[in-house]
Amino acid sequence: MHEFTVWAPNARAVAVKIGEGMYPMRGPSEHGWWCVSVEDAGPGTDYGFVLDDGATAYPDPRSQWQPYGVHGASRVYDQSEFAWSDGGWQPPALETAVIYELHVGTFTQQGTFDGAIERLQYLVELGITHVELMPVAAFPGGQGWGYDGASLFAVTAQYGGPDGLKRLVDACHARGLAVLLDVVYNHFGPVGNYSGMYGPYVTDKHGTPWGVAVNFEDWGSDEVRRFFCDNALMWMRDYHIDGLRLDAVHEFVDRSAVHFMEQLVDEVSQLSAKLGRRLVLIAESDLNDPRVVAPRAVGGYGMDAQWSDDFHHALFSVLHSGGGEKGYYIDFGSVAKLAKALANTFVQDGTYSKYRGRKHGRPADDLSPQRFLGYVQNHDQVGNRAIGDRVEQIVGMDRAKVAAGIVLMAPFIPMIFQGEEFAASTPFQYFADHEDPEMAKAVKTGRRGEFAAFGWKPEDIPDPEKVETFQRSKLNWGEVHEGRHEEMLAWYRRLIELRRGSASLTDGAPGQAKVSFDEAKRWLVMERGAITVMCNLGLGPVELENSRRLPLLLASRGDVEAGGERVVLPSNTMAVLSGEKSQ
């Protein structure tokens, strides 16, 4: 026997369709729920819901398995059947993390959870502590980034379905790797999502870049919030996920007395206490509002951390100086902005933003920098470029090494995007598989038009709908131990080993990064306890003072000269000096 339930507050009648059988449901309850128990149904039963005596059976909005794709029948799935082997698992502390972001479909040639398992030992040897998966909720078509999820409780069949995800998480935990998962709670995918047939999951009173906003505050929003909170709890409880990264929380429109993020933080805290292991929530936000990660006790939303785009923009624009960057990069570009990001987290902390045409942000100086993730590459910053080119391909090997050194020596939690650690030759491009021809055409035309404004020829912009764009983005693991790829990998391994073994580099106290720089010569020095990091992104060599007479620990090139009170850095190099006895 299985009990079917569904929230459909506006329906006059609801029935479960199983095969040719129809089972009328009881309801609606006071809050709009319908239910019925079916004697012969259980795990493996395929079903759909029929609304108002219609002819079509729609997928369950809370379906946990869509074996026929997002438009097909839902299948009853028993979360308790999987045999876990991670009893007693405790994730490494987020504050000490080195995060590796990956897209399951392009991480390996197989493009599956099981394929990813084969590369986990490589991540362990690299020094990774947390694996962050781009969204795995069921989406339409054969390939995509996952941010247009349609059935948010179901694991996409393309990667291996629910059991496949569990095998990957279990394998990660067996190797000491925590797992973070991207989730999208700011919109539904435009194709294959049938939630609107059931209730007011969205509202046209507010808009987002993807259309109407999720209904967090209007009529029926209690159950909409319940939908997303239950989704988050499911990933952590049933799939043993250690934390979630919430996509673009700045697109949440919620003026409730208790913001959705506060509610989610509270419920995840309760689950964490029940499970006896720490669960974390990480936000993506461009608000530069410290309330996102400030504790609830002082009026914040209480998220554990957030992505730090200011640091990325400041670092990338300095690396790419003279590249004629536009858009949000116009507010960055100077060494001074990079120094401010390292020392104060937010560059725009109430200052005027030329890009926005107004003041933006608020200071976060009193918050630990370990509330923020630092990176020079991620799926957005690579994939949303015209051709998906990577930092090393844009600025060259030497500058890419400096970038890696700054990210891994910075006070933030470092995050690496798949392949950057070996200077992958493969791009990461935007790809999708929209089933609606008109939508596919609109996406292709819009993307070409967007980049035409930056001087790109339309024919040079990859077609997101072609499977070749997806295949082109798969990592080439055969190149890892060849030439410059092996050289970059060795550099990343040394940096990660240093970071994880250094008390100075894992210090999360606010304001502990002391930064000096020279704008004209384009050098920057950062002191973090007993560690000094020196970088030269100028055109010529620079001689920098080593007042503490620290010994040279490592350098991005072999021609760095260090002795006594002076260090000579050639152009586009960095050096790390250490006074820690453990080094």
Order of alpha helices (4+ residues) and beta strands (2+ residues): beta-beta-beta-beta-beta-beta-beta-beta-alpha-alpha-alpha-beta-beta-beta-alpha-beta-beta-beta-alpha-beta-alpha-beta-beta-alpha-alpha-beta-beta-beta-alpha-alpha-alpha-beta-alpha-alpha-alpha-beta-beta-beta-beta-beta-beta-beta-beta
